[in-house]
């Protein structure tokens, strides 16, 4: 089956897979693996660091009028899988000794797939950076150059490549989620499909627990653009997350990028106590009928009694978890509550 490059996973569960390896990623072996560019490697203490750990400096070096003597980093790594999504990871901090600029930045490039700027300010603090790209070749070359002049700059250490997303068996053009006044609309399109059974739209409140919202059949095999649309008819108030789960005919599943949607109901109601145990008071300004939904958007039947200013819900039979309510009538509104 032909595999085409696609989108990054919003989050990775079950651990991160390690991919191709740098030679001498922490500079403990001196120049080994990094000899293709003019570079500078010393103990961290030379640059104002806390210990004798070896690090590399990227800077403009001595001549302010030329980049010929810049200290840079470069390394070529082979063995990438075309279409797979990788993250380039490394630690970086601003140099403390010497006339180091208050803010130093470098340009990080991987031939044809990545061009990013990384900036560091303040005191010594090795912070992890992760830059994402999709491999277009089995061989890719990294290069890091300074965006400043002068011989005092940015220190880097502990390089690594990791796999963060596998290619999907479809070529996805886009995946978007957008709120309206009544619902959330989910749009996506494919340029090509091969052995594609369909898509599940999944929704989450916390990026950990995911529930299927709707299933949309795929087109099997296609070489033309196909546009899809689905709706979440009962959006959860606040921030909610959506993703595509592509399912192959053989049962293989692949996840897409995550989209976050902030959905707000213009009308407001009050609900207390929150968390609730045996009862939930709802204040809407008039007697109302209240609908209760679980996190999958499924309506749950709950005994209730209208009051002069709203309603009282009996929640003692509800399983523990998150719910939201929607009032019917002229003062319709939405609120969320937790059943302990």
Secondary structure, 3 states (H helix, E strand, C coil): CCCECCCCCCCCCCCCEECCCCCCCCCCCCCCCCCCCCCEEEEHHHHCCCCCCEEEEEECCCCCCCCCCCECEEEEEECCCCCCEEEEEEEEEECCCCCCCCEEEEEEEECCCEEEEEEEECCCCCEEEEEEEECCCCEEEEEEEECCCCCCCEEEEEEEEEEEECCECEEEEEEEEEECCCCEEEEEEEEEEEEEEEEEEEEECCCCCCEEEEEEEEEEEECCCEEEEEEECCCCCEEEEEEEEEEECCCCEEECCCEEEEECCCCCCEEECCCECCEEEEECCCCCEEEEECCCCCEECCCEEEECCEEEEECCCCCCEEEEEEEECCCCCEEEEEEC
